Amino acid sequence: MSLRSAETQTEMRVPLIDLSAQHRSLREQLLVAIERVVDSQQFVLGPEVQALEEGIARYCHTRHAIGCASGSDALLLALMALDLKAGDEVITSPFTFFATAAAIARLGARVIFVDIDPRTYNLDVKRVESAITPRTRAILPVHMYGQCAEMKPLQEISERREIPIVEDAAQAIGAEHDGCRAGSMGLLGCFSFYPTKNLGGAGDGGIVTTDDDKLADRLRTLRVHGGRTEYEHSEIGINSRLDSIQAAVLGVKLKYVDEWSKARRERAEQYTQLLHEASLTEKVVPPFVNRDSRHIFHQYVVRVPQRRDELRDHLSARGISTKIYYPVPLHLQKCFQYLGYRERDFPAAESAALETFALPLFPELSKAQQVYVVQTIQKFF
Ligand SMILES: *Cc1c(COP(=O)(O)O)cnc(C)c1O
């Protein structure tokens, strides 16, 4: 099916993400897994969580994985394990989900934003070094939309300046940079199992990966109120454990995550090709893919320098859902006003917030739906 032969395509509905298609094929396996947990009556941590932690560690090429209640908590726990405290600084991106910066601020540390690379939407590594001060305790790159930040230069800075890297890999499970897996390139890696992530549970969940035995041990304590044994607390931790039901569900899905990410990648390539065929790539700029990376396409984000919102309305009126990730850069959020940043401080992040949006993408998205999306874009212009 080409764009031309689809001329007569009638209107269809294209959701941003459709979890039901995936669910239908897994339904029986998921119910068996959930039943197993219900019958065991062990609902928090336990063997199901341990098995998942081993599976994720293997998948992410790390020695350890420590389950917790969400991706947001994974970030919080990782920074707690580094003893982050008031007065410390952490360098991160202003163009990310709120939780990335919130984890830093929650611990009383100062968020130091560095602008993004306008092509990849990842931290602009050229700007990182000049943001380092004697108080910098960590660098927190985010692997946006499923493509790893440029980790090589970051690792070089990290080693030379002795500042650890914590990866926000919430959108990037299985993504690779130069053959290395997301979550294995920093001292700690943080993942989310929110239902719409590439590997999503039946509720909230998260995990921290690391090769460091001591940090792994510390994280296992921090997630249970800082106690190695019940009622003996060596430090003040939090309650952030992974539920057994989530682990059982995720264990079923982990087997398919490569297949799903491959399907996402193929659909992303398909979109790019269709946009090229329609000569739209100046008006709707496809995502930039680093040659030495394995992009898992958590999102397919296009840049529309002109009339973005009109185009989104046009698509929406024709049954096509899109979404802006993220409409307000974090340095302009009310809660971060105290940091003293202003408009125009981070032009690349600000223009990304004004010019980009995500097209529908999920493993079961059909070619006909993709053709319809691009055709509808073509009609708008
Ligand atoms: C989803 C996400 C998180 C938070 O994960 P939750 O499980 O929703 O708490 C953090 N950072 C990024 C970049 C995310 O996309």
The ligand as an SDF file (V2000), in Angstrom:
LIG
                    3D

 15 15  0  0  0  0  0  0  0  0999 V2000
    7.7650    7.6850   32.9770 C   0  0  0  0  0  0  0  0  0  0  0  0
    8.9580    8.4610   33.3070 C   0  0  0  0  0  0  0  0  0  0  0  0
    9.4080    8.6190   34.6370 C   0  0  0  0  0  0  0  0  0  0  0  0
    8.6060    8.2210   35.8390 C   0  0  0  0  0  0  0  0  0  0  0  0
    8.1290    6.9490   35.8750 O   0  0  0  0  0  0  0  0  0  0  0  0
    6.8340    6.6040   36.7420 P   0  0  0  0  0  0  0  0  0  0  0  0
    6.8620    5.1120   36.7590 O   0  0  0  0  0  0  0  0  0  0  0  0
    5.6600    7.1520   36.0090 O   0  0  0  0  0  0  0  0  0  0  0  0
    6.9890    7.1860   38.0840 O   0  0  0  0  0  0  0  0  0  0  0  0
   10.5970    9.2780   34.8470 C   0  0  0  0  0  0  0  0  0  0  0  0
   11.3110    9.7930   33.8390 N   0  0  0  0  0  0  0  0  0  0  0  0
   10.9060    9.6820   32.5570 C   0  0  0  0  0  0  0  0  0  0  0  0
   11.7560   10.2550   31.4760 C   0  0  0  0  0  0  0  0  0  0  0  0
    9.7080    9.0250   32.2470 C   0  0  0  0  0  0  0  0  0  0  0  0
    9.3120    8.9540   30.9790 O   0  0  0  0  0  0  0  0  0  0  0  0
  1  2  1  0
  2  3  1  0
  2 14  2  0
  3  4  1  0
  3 10  2  0
  4  5  1  0
  5  6  1  0
  6  7  2  0
  6  8  1  0
  6  9  1  0
 10 11  1  0
 11 12  2  0
 12 13  1  0
 12 14  1  0
 14 15  1  0
M  END
$$$$
